[in-house]
């Protein structure tokens, strides 16, 4: 019987595959169906690097994979309001992958260019 973690990983993988289906079907277009933006890859913590976070932009949806240190600052730098993030996937529960979740949840509701 699959564990909760296995079920979540399978659901995440299914979502990512569904986003890539047009590419796998050989459909060519000048515009990308989705965009992958590395918000941070730094570990161990450094003042010059942000923590692990990857943003997938698929149409009007913004899907965040992990929420490392500084994820809200990186979204602000890209002019993406926190409230626009429609999904958060956590690959595993190490602190460097989840430390940005409180900032994302607690400031995303603000009525400003930053929240919304």
C-alpha positions, 0 to 999 in steps of 0.5 A: 500500500503506497504511503502518503509521501509516495501518493504526493510524489506521484500526484506531483509527477502526474501534474508535471507530465500533464504540463509537458504533454504538448511538448511530448506530442510533438506540437511545435510553437514559437511560444513556450507552454510553460517556463521554469524559473530557478528562484534559488539553488543555494545551500548552505545558506549564504548572503549571496544565494537564496534557498531552494525554490523553483517556479513553474509558470504554465499559462496563468498558473504559478506553481512553486516547487519548494520554498527555501529562504528568500523565496518571497524576495525573489518573487518580488524581484520578478514582480510576481505577487505572492497571491498569484502562486496557485500551488506549492509542492514540497519535495522533502521536509528539510528546513532549507526547502520549507523555511520560506513557507511562512513568509509565502502564506503570511504575506501573500494575503496583503492588498498591495503589489506584493500580496494579492 
